Amino acid sequence: MASDLEIRSLREDDDRSGFTCGQPDLDRFFRDYAGQNQFKLHLAVTYVALSDGAIVGFATVASGSIERSALPSQAVRKRLPAYPLPVLRLARLGVTVSAQGRGVGQALIGHVLGLAIGLRDRVGCLGVVTDAKPEATQFYERLGFLRTYLTEGSLHGGAVPMFLPVDTIARAATSSRSR
Ligand SMILES: CC(C)(COP(=O)(O)OP(=O)(O)OC[C@H]1O[C@@H](n2cnc3c(N)ncnc32)[C@H](O)[C@@H]1OP(=O)(O)O)[C@@H](O)C(=O)NCCC(=O)NCCS
């Protein structure tokens, strides 16, 4: 399925009413709040994955920051200043139940990592942070995310804060291009 996916930003007339990823809080966010957060409040942008014209997944991103002390690597911490550092926050991610396990989540993360590289080059960005649901931490770890400490803007109780450095993203992109 991943090969025939289209990923683009949410449009106001996209039909979100039937979307279900199996997590009621994520479904409610996507159906009821993703639109106003993007089009009225300008808090975040949601990207949708479509297969045969139907939405099969979404990823919501927003700008954010991380304290130096929250970074998982001491070597990296030593090089950085002691004020909030710019990151891209992956705020929500969900794949419709019938499409799970077919590469849609990974494709959406790939799109988000591309956004982080673009931000790095245009305005500065250290990496991607997310608050993973405990049952999804392995999914993120397989993609290179590291467990970290509390990050600014953390929303969900029980969530596991995770961070993927932009340098890791860039190295992975370069090695996959040279293969
Ligand atoms: C978690 C979620 C986004 C993953 O998306 P997906 O499209 O099902 O995942 P993919 O098919 O892209 O999986 C990529 C790889 O991660 C693995 N994977 C997927 N979900 C996983 C999980 N929960 N734990 C561990 N590994 C997982 C897959 O087996 C696959 O491995 P492979 O490349 O060796 O085959 C999706 O299952 C989902 O929406 N779940 C409910 C909501 C949720 O938990 N969202 C995350 C909130 S932080």
The ligand as an ORCA input file, in Angstrom:
! r2SCAN-3c Opt
* xyz 0 1
  C       1.172      3.046     15.629
  C       0.685      3.262     14.184
  C       0.692      4.753     13.858
  C       1.656      2.522     13.242
  O       1.240      2.726     11.900
  P       1.170      1.495     10.888
  O       0.820      2.002      9.550
  O       0.298      0.443     11.474
  O       2.685      0.994     10.942
  P       3.592      0.522      9.705
  O       2.856     -0.497      8.904
  O       4.120      1.707      8.976
  O       4.765     -0.178     10.519
  C       6.129      0.063     10.320
  C       6.903     -0.975     11.117
  O       6.614     -0.778     12.521
  C       6.040     -1.980     13.077
  N       4.986     -1.552     14.016
  C       3.800     -0.989     13.732
  N       3.127     -0.706     14.867
  C       3.908     -1.120     15.882
  C       3.770     -1.100     17.311
  N       2.693     -0.589     17.915
  N       4.805     -1.617     18.042
  C       5.909     -2.123     17.450
  N       6.095     -2.159     16.096
  C       5.104     -1.662     15.345
  C       5.483     -2.742     11.892
  O       5.432     -4.130     12.141
  C       6.479     -2.399     10.792
  O       7.624     -3.204     10.913
  P       8.353     -3.832      9.594
  O       8.873     -2.649      8.825
  O       9.408     -4.702     10.155
  O       7.274     -4.554      8.868
  C      -0.747      2.671     13.954
  O      -0.735      1.288     14.237
  C      -1.825      3.362     14.761
  O      -2.431      4.323     14.299
  N      -2.125      2.844     15.968
  C      -3.191      3.410     16.817
  C      -2.886      4.836     17.228
  C      -1.510      5.033     17.832
  O      -1.061      4.258     18.678
  N      -0.837      6.109     17.375
  C       0.491      6.462     17.845
  C       0.300      7.440     18.918
  S       1.823      7.940     19.611
*
